[in-house]
Amino acid sequence: MVPRIVESLKSMHFETLAVAGSAPRATDAERPAHYTAGDDAKAKEIVAGIVADLGFAPVDTGPPHSGGILQQPDGPLFNHPFTEAQALAWISH
């Protein structure tokens, strides 16, 4: 069996991660984005559910190599407080 690996929950400083998902907001559109990257659609779906349960908007950044690089420390998405719409707009630019 080939392992299913998804990169997630690494693009936000741990102190922000602890509180950002539960911060009060007016609408779901204001949820902070949190990212997933992987090659297995089912595995990414499972991790996206966990991310959503934590109060974040799951945003798929693609396969592990290119999508994972976006999430690395000093990467363009690391520790930036984007909403889901802002993150999707940035990824699609």
PDB file of N, CA, C and O in Angstrom:
ATOM      1  N   MET A   1       0.835  -1.172   0.000  1.00  0.00           N
ATOM      2  CA  MET A   1       0.000   0.000   0.000  1.00  0.00           C
ATOM      3  C   MET A   1       0.890   1.250   0.000  1.00  0.00           C
ATOM      4  O   MET A   1       1.852   1.336   0.764  1.00  0.00           O
ATOM      5  N   VAL A   2       0.564   2.199  -0.851  1.00  0.00           N
ATOM      6  CA  VAL A   2       1.291   3.462  -0.938  1.00  0.00           C
ATOM      7  C   VAL A   2       0.754   4.392   0.152  1.00  0.00           C
ATOM      8  O   VAL A   2      -0.460   4.547   0.284  1.00  0.00           O
ATOM      9  N   PRO A   3       1.637   5.007   0.927  1.00  0.00           N
ATOM     10  CA  PRO A   3       1.166   5.929   1.968  1.00  0.00           C
ATOM     11  C   PRO A   3       0.521   7.165   1.348  1.00  0.00           C
ATOM     12  O   PRO A   3       0.940   7.641   0.293  1.00  0.00           O
ATOM     13  N   ARG A   4      -0.492   7.665   2.014  1.00  0.00           N
ATOM     14  CA  ARG A   4      -1.160   8.902   1.579  1.00  0.00           C
ATOM     15  C   ARG A   4      -0.688  10.018   2.504  1.00  0.00           C
ATOM     16  O   ARG A   4      -0.925   9.986   3.712  1.00  0.00           O
ATOM     17  N   ILE A   5      -0.024  10.995   1.922  1.00  0.00           N
ATOM     18  CA  ILE A   5       0.547  12.078   2.707  1.00  0.00           C
ATOM     19  C   ILE A   5      -0.072  13.400   2.274  1.00  0.00           C
ATOM     20  O   ILE A   5      -0.180  13.693   1.084  1.00  0.00           O
ATOM     21  N   VAL A   6      -0.475  14.188   3.261  1.00  0.00           N
ATOM     22  CA  VAL A   6      -1.009  15.523   3.013  1.00  0.00           C
ATOM     23  C   VAL A   6      -0.243  16.501   3.899  1.00  0.00           C
ATOM     24  O   VAL A   6      -0.079  16.276   5.099  1.00  0.00           O
ATOM     25  N   GLU A   7       0.219  17.582   3.292  1.00  0.00           N
ATOM     26  CA  GLU A   7       0.875  18.633   4.067  1.00  0.00           C
ATOM     27  C   GLU A   7      -0.189  19.646   4.473  1.00  0.00           C
ATOM     28  O   GLU A   7      -0.955  20.123   3.636  1.00  0.00           O
ATOM     29  N   SER A   8      -0.229  19.968   5.756  1.00  0.00           N
ATOM     30  CA  SER A   8      -1.182  20.951   6.260  1.00  0.00           C
ATOM     31  C   SER A   8      -0.787  21.351   7.673  1.00  0.00           C
ATOM     32  O   SER A   8       0.083  20.737   8.291  1.00  0.00           O
ATOM     33  N   LEU A   9      -1.436  22.383   8.166  1.00  0.00           N
ATOM     34  CA  LEU A   9      -1.256  22.858   9.541  1.00  0.00           C
ATOM     35  C   LEU A   9       0.197  23.215   9.841  1.00  0.00           C
ATOM     36  O   LEU A   9       0.688  23.000  10.949  1.00  0.00           O
ATOM     37  N   LYS A  10       0.872  23.763   8.835  1.00  0.00           N
ATOM     38  CA  LYS A  10       2.269  24.152   9.041  1.00  0.00           C
ATOM     39  C   LYS A  10       2.550  25.562   8.556  1.00  0.00           C
ATOM     40  O   LYS A  10       3.687  26.028   8.629  1.00  0.00           O
ATOM     41  N   SER A  11       1.531  26.246   8.062  1.00  0.00           N
ATOM     42  CA  SER A  11       1.776  27.551   7.450  1.00  0.00           C
ATOM     43  C   SER A  11       1.444  28.726   8.367  1.00  0.00           C
ATOM     44  O   SER A  11       1.467  29.879   7.937  1.00  0.00           O
ATOM     45  N   MET A  12       1.139  28.434   9.620  1.00  0.00           N
ATOM     46  CA  MET A  12       0.735  29.475  10.548  1.00  0.00           C
ATOM     47  C   MET A  12       1.509  29.317  11.853  1.00  0.00           C
ATOM     48  O   MET A  12       1.713  28.203  12.335  1.00  0.00           O
ATOM     49  N   HIS A  13       1.931  30.429  12.411  1.00  0.00           N
ATOM     50  CA  HIS A  13       2.637  30.403  13.685  1.00  0.00           C
ATOM     51  C   HIS A  13       1.761  29.702  14.723  1.00  0.00           C
ATOM     52  O   HIS A  13       0.544  29.881  14.722  1.00  0.00           O
ATOM     53  N   PHE A  14       2.356  28.919  15.594  1.00  0.00           N
ATOM     54  CA  PHE A  14       1.583  28.095  16.521  1.00  0.00           C
ATOM     55  C   PHE A  14       0.677  28.915  17.432  1.00  0.00           C
ATOM     56  O   PHE A  14      -0.406  28.452  17.790  1.00  0.00           O
ATOM     57  N   GLU A  15       1.089  30.114  17.813  1.00  0.00           N
ATOM     58  CA  GLU A  15       0.238  30.931  18.674  1.00  0.00           C
ATOM     59  C   GLU A  15      -1.000  31.422  17.918  1.00  0.00           C
ATOM     60  O   GLU A  15      -2.090  31.493  18.485  1.00  0.00           O
ATOM     61  N   THR A  16      -0.829  31.757  16.650  1.00  0.00           N
ATOM     62  CA  THR A  16      -1.960  32.162  15.824  1.00  0.00           C
ATOM     63  C   THR A  16      -2.862  30.964  15.569  1.00  0.00           C
ATOM     64  O   THR A  16      -4.085  31.082  15.644  1.00  0.00           O
ATOM     65  N   LEU A  17      -2.280  29.828  15.274  1.00  0.00           N
ATOM     66  CA  LEU A  17      -3.044  28.606  15.025  1.00  0.00           C
ATOM     67  C   LEU A  17      -3.930  28.257  16.212  1.00  0.00           C
ATOM     68  O   LEU A  17      -5.042  27.761  16.031  1.00  0.00           O
ATOM     69  N   ALA A  18      -3.451  28.508  17.413  1.00  0.00           N
ATOM     70  CA  ALA A  18      -4.199  28.153  18.618  1.00  0.00           C
ATOM     71  C   ALA A  18      -5.480  28.964  18.780  1.00  0.00           C
ATOM     72  O   ALA A  18      -6.423  28.488  19.412  1.00  0.00           O
ATOM     73  N   VAL A  19      -5.541  30.172  18.230  1.00  0.00           N
ATOM     74  CA  VAL A  19      -6.701  31.034  18.482  1.00  0.00           C
ATOM     75  C   VAL A  19      -7.438  31.495  17.228  1.00  0.00           C
ATOM     76  O   VAL A  19      -8.621  31.826  17.314  1.00  0.00           O
ATOM     77  N   ALA A  20      -6.796  31.527  16.089  1.00  0.00           N
ATOM     78  CA  ALA A  20      -7.400  32.123  14.892  1.00  0.00           C
ATOM     79  C   ALA A  20      -8.656  31.402  14.424  1.00  0.00           C
ATOM     80  O   ALA A  20      -9.605  32.049  13.981  1.00  0.00           O
ATOM     81  N   GLY A  21      -8.681  30.101  14.512  1.00  0.00           N
ATOM     82  CA  GLY A  21      -9.836  29.354  14.042  1.00  0.00           C
ATOM     83  C   GLY A  21     -11.070  29.564  14.890  1.00  0.00           C
ATOM     84  O   GLY A  21     -12.189  29.399  14.405  1.00  0.00           O
ATOM     85  N   SER A  22     -10.887  29.923  16.143  1.00  0.00           N
ATOM     86  CA  SER A  22     -12.032  30.103  17.035  1.00  0.00           C
ATOM     87  C   SER A  22     -12.364  31.573  17.284  1.00  0.00           C
ATOM     88  O   SER A  22     -13.258  31.874  18.075  1.00  0.00           O
ATOM     89  N   ALA A  23     -11.661  32.492  16.625  1.00  0.00           N
ATOM     90  CA  ALA A  23     -11.926  33.920  16.814  1.00  0.00           C
ATOM     91  C   ALA A  23     -13.308  34.273  16.282  1.00  0.00           C
ATOM     92  O   ALA A  23     -13.718  33.761  15.240  1.00  0.00           O
ATOM     93  N   PRO A  24     -14.034  35.144  16.989  1.00  0.00           N
ATOM     94  CA  PRO A  24     -15.363  35.540  16.507  1.00  0.00           C
ATOM     95  C   PRO A  24     -15.267  36.305  15.191  1.00  0.00           C
ATOM     96  O   PRO A  24     -14.339  37.088  14.989  1.00  0.00           O
ATOM     97  N   ARG A  25     -16.224  36.077  14.301  1.00  0.00           N
ATOM     98  CA  ARG A  25     -16.284  36.788  13.022  1.00  0.00           C
ATOM     99  C   ARG A  25     -17.738  36.858  12.565  1.00  0.00           C
ATOM    100  O   ARG A  25     -18.580  36.072  12.998  1.00  0.00           O
ATOM    101  N   ALA A  26     -18.009  37.801  11.695  1.00  0.00           N
ATOM    102  CA  ALA A  26     -19.385  38.045  11.263  1.00  0.00           C
ATOM    103  C   ALA A  26     -19.897  36.952  10.328  1.00  0.00           C
ATOM    104  O   ALA A  26     -21.063  36.566  10.410  1.00  0.00           O
ATOM    105  N   THR A  27     -19.033  36.446   9.437  1.00  0.00           N
ATOM    106  CA  THR A  27     -19.476  35.454   8.454  1.00  0.00           C
ATOM    107  C   THR A  27     -18.407  34.385   8.264  1.00  0.00           C
ATOM    108  O   THR A  27     -17.249  34.562   8.644  1.00  0.00           O
ATOM    109  N   ASP A  28     -18.825  33.270   7.665  1.00  0.00           N
ATOM    110  CA  ASP A  28     -17.863  32.216   7.328  1.00  0.00           C
ATOM    111  C   ASP A  28     -16.834  32.697   6.311  1.00  0.00           C
ATOM    112  O   ASP A  28     -15.721  32.175   6.257  1.00  0.00           O
ATOM    113  N   ALA A  29     -17.204  33.693   5.503  1.00  0.00           N
ATOM    114  CA  ALA A  29     -16.274  34.216   4.501  1.00  0.00           C
ATOM    115  C   ALA A  29     -15.050  34.855   5.148  1.00  0.00           C
ATOM    116  O   ALA A  29     -14.027  35.039   4.489  1.00  0.00           O
ATOM    117  N   GLU A  30     -15.145  35.188   6.411  1.00  0.00           N
ATOM    118  CA  GLU A  30     -14.028  35.802   7.121  1.00  0.00           C
ATOM    119  C   GLU A  30     -13.126  34.777   7.801  1.00  0.00           C
ATOM    120  O   GLU A  30     -12.140  35.148   8.438  1.00  0.00           O
ATOM    121  N   ARG A  31     -13.457  33.477   7.672  1.00  0.00           N
ATOM    122  CA  ARG A  31     -12.598  32.460   8.289  1.00  0.00           C
ATOM    123  C   ARG A  31     -11.195  32.555   7.712  1.00  0.00           C
ATOM    124  O   ARG A  31     -11.032  32.763   6.509  1.00  0.00           O
ATOM    125  N   PRO A  32     -10.183  32.405   8.555  1.00  0.00           N
ATOM    126  CA  PRO A  32      -8.824  32.409   8.020  1.00  0.00           C
ATOM    127  C   PRO A  32      -8.569  31.153   7.187  1.00  0.00           C
ATOM    128  O   PRO A  32      -9.038  30.063   7.515  1.00  0.00           O
ATOM    129  N   ALA A  33      -7.821  31.333   6.112  1.00  0.00           N
ATOM    130  CA  ALA A  33      -7.479  30.205   5.242  1.00  0.00           C
ATOM    131  C   ALA A  33      -6.385  29.364   5.891  1.00  0.00           C
ATOM    132  O   ALA A  33      -5.488  29.874   6.561  1.00  0.00           O
ATOM    133  N   HIS A  34      -6.493  28.067   5.668  1.00  0.00           N
ATOM    134  CA  HIS A  34      -5.411  27.160   6.035  1.00  0.00           C
ATOM    135  C   HIS A  34      -5.272  26.151   4.899  1.00  0.00           C
ATOM    136  O   HIS A  34      -6.267  25.761   4.286  1.00  0.00           O
ATOM    137  N   TYR A  35      -4.064  25.736   4.623  1.00  0.00           N
ATOM    138  CA  TYR A  35      -3.749  25.093   3.358  1.00  0.00           C
ATOM    139  C   TYR A  35      -3.516  23.586   3.470  1.00  0.00           C
ATOM    140  O   TYR A  35      -3.089  23.069   4.502  1.00  0.00           O
ATOM    141  N   THR A  36      -3.816  22.904   2.358  1.00  0.00           N
ATOM    142  CA  THR A  36      -3.494  21.490   2.220  1.00  0.00           C
ATOM    143  C   THR A  36      -2.754  21.306   0.894  1.00  0.00           C
ATOM    144  O   THR A  36      -3.003  22.030  -0.070  1.00  0.00           O
ATOM    145  N   ALA A  37      -1.860  20.350   0.854  1.00  0.00           N
ATOM    146  CA  ALA A  37      -1.158  19.975  -0.372  1.00  0.00           C
ATOM    147  C   ALA A  37      -0.969  18.468  -0.341  1.00  0.00           C
ATOM    148  O   ALA A  37      -0.580  17.911   0.686  1.00  0.00           O
ATOM    149  N   GLY A  38      -1.239  17.812  -1.448  1.00  0.00           N
ATOM    150  CA  GLY A  38      -1.074  16.365  -1.504  1.00  0.00           C
ATOM    151  C   GLY A  38      -1.423  15.825  -2.869  1.00  0.00           C
ATOM    152  O   GLY A  38      -1.943  16.545  -3.721  1.00  0.00           O
ATOM    153  N   ASP A  39      -1.131  14.529  -3.078  1.00  0.00           N
ATOM    154  CA  ASP A  39      -1.414  13.859  -4.344  1.00  0.00           C
ATOM    155  C   ASP A  39      -2.679  13.006  -4.299  1.00  0.00           C
ATOM    156  O   ASP A  39      -3.150  12.550  -5.340  1.00  0.00           O
ATOM    157  N   ASP A  40      -3.223  12.788  -3.131  1.00  0.00           N
ATOM    158  CA  ASP A  40      -4.365  11.893  -2.973  1.00  0.00           C
ATOM    159  C   ASP A  40      -5.606  12.712  -2.617  1.00  0.00           C
ATOM    160  O   ASP A  40      -5.673  13.306  -1.541  1.00  0.00           O
ATOM    161  N   ALA A  41      -6.580  12.743  -3.515  1.00  0.00           N
ATOM    162  CA  ALA A  41      -7.777  13.567  -3.323  1.00  0.00           C
ATOM    163  C   ALA A  41      -8.556  13.186  -2.067  1.00  0.00           C
ATOM    164  O   ALA A  41      -9.018  14.064  -1.338  1.00  0.00           O
ATOM    165  N   LYS A  42      -8.707  11.893  -1.806  1.00  0.00           N
ATOM    166  CA  LYS A  42      -9.455  11.451  -0.626  1.00  0.00           C
ATOM    167  C   LYS A  42      -8.740  11.865   0.660  1.00  0.00           C
ATOM    168  O   LYS A  42      -9.380  12.317   1.610  1.00  0.00           O
ATOM    169  N   ALA A  43      -7.437  11.715   0.691  1.00  0.00           N
ATOM    170  CA  ALA A  43      -6.671  12.110   1.876  1.00  0.00           C
ATOM    171  C   ALA A  43      -6.777  13.620   2.095  1.00  0.00           C
ATOM    172  O   ALA A  43      -6.914  14.068   3.233  1.00  0.00           O
ATOM    173  N   LYS A  44      -6.713  14.413   1.010  1.00  0.00           N
ATOM    174  CA  LYS A  44      -6.850  15.862   1.152  1.00  0.00           C
ATOM    175  C   LYS A  44      -8.256  16.224   1.637  1.00  0.00           C
ATOM    176  O   LYS A  44      -8.419  17.167   2.413  1.00  0.00           O
ATOM    177  N   GLU A  45      -9.252  15.494   1.193  1.00  0.00           N
ATOM    178  CA  GLU A  45     -10.630  15.732   1.643  1.00  0.00           C
ATOM    179  C   GLU A  45     -10.758  15.493   3.152  1.00  0.00           C
ATOM    180  O   GLU A  45     -11.417  16.261   3.852  1.00  0.00           O
ATOM    181  N   ILE A  46     -10.137  14.447   3.635  1.00  0.00           N
ATOM    182  CA  ILE A  46     -10.171  14.141   5.074  1.00  0.00           C
ATOM    183  C   ILE A  46      -9.486  15.248   5.864  1.00  0.00           C
ATOM    184  O   ILE A  46     -10.022  15.724   6.864  1.00  0.00           O
ATOM    185  N   VAL A  47      -8.303  15.657   5.418  1.00  0.00           N
ATOM    186  CA  VAL A  47      -7.560  16.706   6.119  1.00  0.00           C
ATOM    187  C   VAL A  47      -8.314  18.039   6.027  1.00  0.00           C
ATOM    188  O   VAL A  47      -8.336  18.801   6.994  1.00  0.00           O
ATOM    189  N   ALA A  48      -8.929  18.326   4.880  1.00  0.00           N
ATOM    190  CA  ALA A  48      -9.720  19.556   4.742  1.00  0.00           C
ATOM    191  C   ALA A  48     -10.866  19.572   5.753  1.00  0.00           C
ATOM    192  O   ALA A  48     -11.198  20.628   6.292  1.00  0.00           O
ATOM    193  N   GLY A  49     -11.469  18.423   6.013  1.00  0.00           N
ATOM    194  CA  GLY A  49     -12.516  18.336   7.028  1.00  0.00           C
ATOM    195  C   GLY A  49     -11.993  18.661   8.415  1.00  0.00           C
ATOM    196  O   GLY A  49     -12.667  19.337   9.191  1.00  0.00           O
ATOM    197  N   ILE A  50     -10.814  18.191   8.726  1.00  0.00           N
ATOM    198  CA  ILE A  50     -10.195  18.497  10.025  1.00  0.00           C
ATOM    199  C   ILE A  50      -9.903  19.991  10.115  1.00  0.00           C
ATOM    200  O   ILE A  50     -10.171  20.620  11.139  1.00  0.00           O
ATOM    201  N   VAL A  51      -9.355  20.556   9.046  1.00  0.00           N
ATOM    202  CA  VAL A  51      -9.056  21.993   9.014  1.00  0.00           C
ATOM    203  C   VAL A  51     -10.336  22.804   9.232  1.00  0.00           C
ATOM    204  O   VAL A  51     -10.337  23.772   9.992  1.00  0.00           O
ATOM    205  N   ALA A  52     -11.416  22.412   8.569  1.00  0.00           N
ATOM    206  CA  ALA A  52     -12.702  23.103   8.737  1.00  0.00           C
ATOM    207  C   ALA A  52     -13.230  22.942  10.159  1.00  0.00           C
ATOM    208  O   ALA A  52     -13.755  23.894  10.737  1.00  0.00           O
ATOM    209  N   ASP A  53     -13.095  21.747  10.726  1.00  0.00           N
ATOM    210  CA  ASP A  53     -13.528  21.521  12.114  1.00  0.00           C
ATOM    211  C   ASP A  53     -12.765  22.402  13.102  1.00  0.00           C
ATOM    212  O   ASP A  53     -13.283  22.739  14.166  1.00  0.00           O
ATOM    213  N   LEU A  54     -11.545  22.770  12.750  1.00  0.00           N
ATOM    214  CA  LEU A  54     -10.733  23.647  13.600  1.00  0.00           C
ATOM    215  C   LEU A  54     -11.109  25.126  13.431  1.00  0.00           C
ATOM    216  O   LEU A  54     -10.582  25.988  14.133  1.00  0.00           O
ATOM    217  N   GLY A  55     -12.030  25.413  12.490  1.00  0.00           N
ATOM    218  CA  GLY A  55     -12.511  26.773  12.297  1.00  0.00           C
ATOM    219  C   GLY A  55     -11.858  27.530  11.159  1.00  0.00           C
ATOM    220  O   GLY A  55     -12.062  28.736  11.019  1.00  0.00           O
ATOM    221  N   PHE A  56     -11.078  26.840  10.345  1.00  0.00           N
ATOM    222  CA  PHE A  56     -10.394  27.474   9.225  1.00  0.00           C
ATOM    223  C   PHE A  56     -11.076  27.108   7.916  1.00  0.00           C
ATOM    224  O   PHE A  56     -11.823  26.132   7.846  1.00  0.00           O
ATOM    225  N   ALA A  57     -10.814  27.900   6.877  1.00  0.00           N
ATOM    226  CA  ALA A  57     -11.282  27.598   5.531  1.00  0.00           C
ATOM    227  C   ALA A  57     -10.185  26.804   4.828  1.00  0.00           C
ATOM    228  O   ALA A  57      -9.110  27.347   4.574  1.00  0.00           O
ATOM    229  N   PRO A  58     -10.428  25.529   4.507  1.00  0.00           N
ATOM    230  CA  PRO A  58      -9.390  24.752   3.836  1.00  0.00           C
ATOM    231  C   PRO A  58      -9.192  25.215   2.392  1.00  0.00           C
ATOM    232  O   PRO A  58     -10.155  25.374   1.641  1.00  0.00           O
ATOM    233  N   VAL A  59      -7.933  25.426   2.018  1.00  0.00           N
ATOM    234  CA  VAL A  59      -7.588  25.854   0.666  1.00  0.00           C
ATOM    235  C   VAL A  59      -6.535  24.884   0.130  1.00  0.00           C
ATOM    236  O   VAL A  59      -5.477  24.699   0.731  1.00  0.00           O
ATOM    237  N   ASP A  60      -6.845  24.275  -1.004  1.00  0.00           N
ATOM    238  CA  ASP A  60      -5.955  23.296  -1.632  1.00  0.00           C
ATOM    239  C   ASP A  60      -4.905  24.027  -2.459  1.00  0.00           C
ATOM    240  O   ASP A  60      -5.243  24.768  -3.383  1.00  0.00           O
ATOM    241  N   THR A  61      -3.642  23.822  -2.132  1.00  0.00           N
ATOM    242  CA  THR A  61      -2.552  24.469  -2.881  1.00  0.00           C
ATOM    243  C   THR A  61      -1.944  23.554  -3.936  1.00  0.00           C
ATOM    244  O   THR A  61      -0.969  23.924  -4.590  1.00  0.00           O
ATOM    245  N   GLY A  62      -2.511  22.359  -4.106  1.00  0.00           N
ATOM    246  CA  GLY A  62      -2.042  21.479  -5.167  1.00  0.00           C
ATOM    247  C   GLY A  62      -1.217  20.311  -4.675  1.00  0.00           C
ATOM    248  O   GLY A  62      -1.379  19.865  -3.539  1.00  0.00           O
ATOM    249  N   PRO A  63      -0.320  19.806  -5.534  1.00  0.00           N
ATOM    250  CA  PRO A  63       0.506  18.658  -5.167  1.00  0.00           C
ATOM    251  C   PRO A  63       1.527  19.021  -4.095  1.00  0.00           C
ATOM    252  O   PRO A  63       1.793  20.202  -3.868  1.00  0.00           O
ATOM    253  N   PRO A  64       2.104  18.012  -3.432  1.00  0.00           N
ATOM    254  CA  PRO A  64       2.978  18.290  -2.297  1.00  0.00           C
ATOM    255  C   PRO A  64       4.212  19.122  -2.633  1.00  0.00           C
ATOM    256  O   PRO A  64       4.623  19.963  -1.834  1.00  0.00           O
ATOM    257  N   HIS A  65       4.798  18.901  -3.787  1.00  0.00           N
ATOM    258  CA  HIS A  65       6.021  19.646  -4.071  1.00  0.00           C
ATOM    259  C   HIS A  65       5.716  21.132  -4.271  1.00  0.00           C
ATOM    260  O   HIS A  65       6.212  21.970  -3.517  1.00  0.00           O
ATOM    261  N   SER A  66       4.918  21.462  -5.263  1.00  0.00           N
ATOM    262  CA  SER A  66       4.657  22.882  -5.539  1.00  0.00           C
ATOM    263  C   SER A  66       3.758  23.517  -4.482  1.00  0.00           C
ATOM    264  O   SER A  66       4.011  24.644  -4.054  1.00  0.00           O
ATOM    265  N   GLY A  67       2.722  22.814  -4.059  1.00  0.00           N
ATOM    266  CA  GLY A  67       1.830  23.358  -3.036  1.00  0.00           C
ATOM    267  C   GLY A  67       2.468  23.428  -1.673  1.00  0.00           C
ATOM    268  O   GLY A  67       2.214  24.359  -0.909  1.00  0.00           O
ATOM    269  N   GLY A  68       3.300  22.445  -1.360  1.00  0.00           N
ATOM    270  CA  GLY A  68       3.991  22.442  -0.078  1.00  0.00           C
ATOM    271  C   GLY A  68       5.000  23.564   0.039  1.00  0.00           C
ATOM    272  O   GLY A  68       5.190  24.120   1.121  1.00  0.00           O
ATOM    273  N   ILE A  69       5.652  23.904  -1.067  1.00  0.00           N
ATOM    274  CA  ILE A  69       6.629  24.994  -1.062  1.00  0.00           C
ATOM    275  C   ILE A  69       5.956  26.320  -0.719  1.00  0.00           C
ATOM    276  O   ILE A  69       6.555  27.159  -0.045  1.00  0.00           O
ATOM    277  N   LEU A  70       4.731  26.517  -1.170  1.00  0.00           N
ATOM    278  CA  LEU A  70       4.011  27.750  -0.863  1.00  0.00           C
ATOM    279  C   LEU A  70       3.784  27.920   0.639  1.00  0.00           C
ATOM    280  O   LEU A  70       3.683  29.042   1.135  1.00  0.00           O
ATOM    281  N   GLN A  71       3.704  26.790   1.362  1.00  0.00           N
ATOM    282  CA  GLN A  71       3.390  26.805   2.788  1.00  0.00           C
ATOM    283  C   GLN A  71       4.625  26.848   3.688  1.00  0.00           C
ATOM    284  O   GLN A  71       4.496  27.066   4.893  1.00  0.00           O
ATOM    285  N   GLN A  72       5.792  26.650   3.139  1.00  0.00           N
ATOM    286  CA  GLN A  72       7.025  26.583   3.934  1.00  0.00           C
ATOM    287  C   GLN A  72       7.317  27.902   4.635  1.00  0.00           C
ATOM    288  O   GLN A  72       6.883  28.953   4.163  1.00  0.00           O
ATOM    289  N   PRO A  73       8.046  27.871   5.754  1.00  0.00           N
ATOM    290  CA  PRO A  73       8.513  29.131   6.348  1.00  0.00           C
ATOM    291  C   PRO A  73       9.246  29.954   5.290  1.00  0.00           C
ATOM    292  O   PRO A  73      10.036  29.424   4.509  1.00  0.00           O
ATOM    293  N   ASP A  74       8.976  31.228   5.280  1.00  0.00           N
ATOM    294  CA  ASP A  74       9.487  32.175   4.290  1.00  0.00           C
ATOM    295  C   ASP A  74       8.859  31.984   2.917  1.00  0.00           C
ATOM    296  O   ASP A  74       9.237  32.672   1.969  1.00  0.00           O
ATOM    297  N   GLY A  75       7.903  31.056   2.791  1.00  0.00           N
ATOM    298  CA  GLY A  75       7.144  30.917   1.555  1.00  0.00           C
ATOM    299  C   GLY A  75       6.072  31.994   1.483  1.00  0.00           C
ATOM    300  O   GLY A  75       5.799  32.658   2.483  1.00  0.00           O
ATOM    301  N   PRO A  76       5.463  32.179   0.326  1.00  0.00           N
ATOM    302  CA  PRO A  76       4.517  33.276   0.144  1.00  0.00           C
ATOM    303  C   PRO A  76       3.221  33.159   0.952  1.00  0.00           C
ATOM    304  O   PRO A  76       2.566  34.173   1.196  1.00  0.00           O
ATOM    305  N   LEU A  77       2.841  31.966   1.367  1.00  0.00           N
ATOM    306  CA  LEU A  77       1.610  31.817   2.150  1.00  0.00           C
ATOM    307  C   LEU A  77       1.866  31.629   3.634  1.00  0.00           C
ATOM    308  O   LEU A  77       0.923  31.608   4.425  1.00  0.00           O
ATOM    309  N   PHE A  78       3.118  31.492   4.021  1.00  0.00           N
ATOM    310  CA  PHE A  78       3.437  31.215   5.421  1.00  0.00           C
ATOM    311  C   PHE A  78       3.107  32.416   6.302  1.00  0.00           C
ATOM    312  O   PHE A  78       3.600  33.523   6.082  1.00  0.00           O
ATOM    313  N   ASN A  79       2.275  32.175   7.288  1.00  0.00           N
ATOM    314  CA  ASN A  79       1.948  33.146   8.336  1.00  0.00           C
ATOM    315  C   ASN A  79       1.323  34.433   7.800  1.00  0.00           C
ATOM    316  O   ASN A  79       1.481  35.494   8.405  1.00  0.00           O
ATOM    317  N   HIS A  80       0.613  34.349   6.666  1.00  0.00           N
ATOM    318  CA  HIS A  80      -0.146  35.483   6.144  1.00  0.00           C
ATOM    319  C   HIS A  80      -1.618  35.252   6.474  1.00  0.00           C
ATOM    320  O   HIS A  80      -2.160  34.200   6.138  1.00  0.00           O
ATOM    321  N   PRO A  81      -2.270  36.205   7.120  1.00  0.00           N
ATOM    322  CA  PRO A  81      -3.653  36.011   7.568  1.00  0.00           C
ATOM    323  C   PRO A  81      -4.675  36.238   6.451  1.00  0.00           C
ATOM    324  O   PRO A  81      -5.462  37.183   6.513  1.00  0.00           O
ATOM    325  N   PHE A  82      -4.665  35.383   5.442  1.00  0.00           N
ATOM    326  CA  PHE A  82      -5.613  35.494   4.344  1.00  0.00           C
ATOM    327  C   PHE A  82      -6.944  34.851   4.704  1.00  0.00           C
ATOM    328  O   PHE A  82      -6.985  33.854   5.425  1.00  0.00           O
ATOM    329  N   THR A  83      -8.041  35.431   4.195  1.00  0.00           N
ATOM    330  CA  THR A  83      -9.323  34.737   4.223  1.00  0.00           C
ATOM    331  C   THR A  83      -9.303  33.727   3.068  1.00  0.00           C
ATOM    332  O   THR A  83      -8.371  33.718   2.264  1.00  0.00           O
ATOM    333  N   GLU A  84     -10.317  32.893   2.993  1.00  0.00           N
ATOM    334  CA  GLU A  84     -10.386  31.923   1.903  1.00  0.00           C
ATOM    335  C   GLU A  84     -10.358  32.624   0.544  1.00  0.00           C
ATOM    336  O   GLU A  84      -9.603  32.221  -0.340  1.00  0.00           O
ATOM    337  N   ALA A  85     -11.175  33.674   0.367  1.00  0.00           N
ATOM    338  CA  ALA A  85     -11.231  34.384  -0.913  1.00  0.00           C
ATOM    339  C   ALA A  85      -9.886  35.013  -1.260  1.00  0.00           C
ATOM    340  O   ALA A  85      -9.450  34.960  -2.410  1.00  0.00           O
ATOM    341  N   GLN A  86      -9.230  35.607  -0.268  1.00  0.00           N
ATOM    342  CA  GLN A  86      -7.917  36.221  -0.516  1.00  0.00           C
ATOM    343  C   GLN A  86      -6.887  35.164  -0.903  1.00  0.00           C
ATOM    344  O   GLN A  86      -6.084  35.379  -1.811  1.00  0.00           O
ATOM    345  N   ALA A  87      -6.909  34.030  -0.220  1.00  0.00           N
ATOM    346  CA  ALA A  87      -5.951  32.960  -0.526  1.00  0.00           C
ATOM    347  C   ALA A  87      -6.190  32.407  -1.928  1.00  0.00           C
ATOM    348  O   ALA A  87      -5.240  32.200  -2.682  1.00  0.00           O
ATOM    349  N   LEU A  88      -7.446  32.168  -2.279  1.00  0.00           N
ATOM    350  CA  LEU A  88      -7.745  31.645  -3.618  1.00  0.00           C
ATOM    351  C   LEU A  88      -7.353  32.643  -4.694  1.00  0.00           C
ATOM    352  O   LEU A  88      -6.850  32.254  -5.748  1.00  0.00           O
ATOM    353  N   ALA A  89      -7.577  33.931  -4.439  1.00  0.00           N
ATOM    354  CA  ALA A  89      -7.180  34.953  -5.405  1.00  0.00           C
ATOM    355  C   ALA A  89      -5.663  34.985  -5.565  1.00  0.00           C
ATOM    356  O   ALA A  89      -5.154  35.114  -6.678  1.00  0.00           O
ATOM    357  N   TRP A  90      -4.940  34.865  -4.445  1.00  0.00           N
ATOM    358  CA  TRP A  90      -3.485  34.881  -4.516  1.00  0.00           C
ATOM    359  C   TRP A  90      -2.970  33.664  -5.293  1.00  0.00           C
ATOM    360  O   TRP A  90      -2.084  33.792  -6.138  1.00  0.00           O
ATOM    361  N   ILE A  91      -3.523  32.497  -5.004  1.00  0.00           N
ATOM    362  CA  ILE A  91      -3.079  31.272  -5.665  1.00  0.00           C
ATOM    363  C   ILE A  91      -3.347  31.330  -7.159  1.00  0.00           C
ATOM    364  O   ILE A  91      -2.551  30.819  -7.948  1.00  0.00           O
ATOM    365  N   SER A  92      -4.449  31.942  -7.560  1.00  0.00           N
ATOM    366  CA  SER A  92      -4.818  31.959  -8.982  1.00  0.00           C
ATOM    367  C   SER A  92      -4.154  33.080  -9.780  1.00  0.00           C
ATOM    368  O   SER A  92      -4.334  33.154 -10.996  1.00  0.00           O
ATOM    369  N   HIS A  93      -3.393  33.952  -9.120  1.00  0.00           N
ATOM    370  CA  HIS A  93      -2.781  35.075  -9.856  1.00  0.00           C
ATOM    371  C   HIS A  93      -1.645  34.662 -10.746  1.00  0.00           C
ATOM    372  O   HIS A  93      -1.048  35.504 -11.416  1.00  0.00           O
TER     373      HIS A  93
END
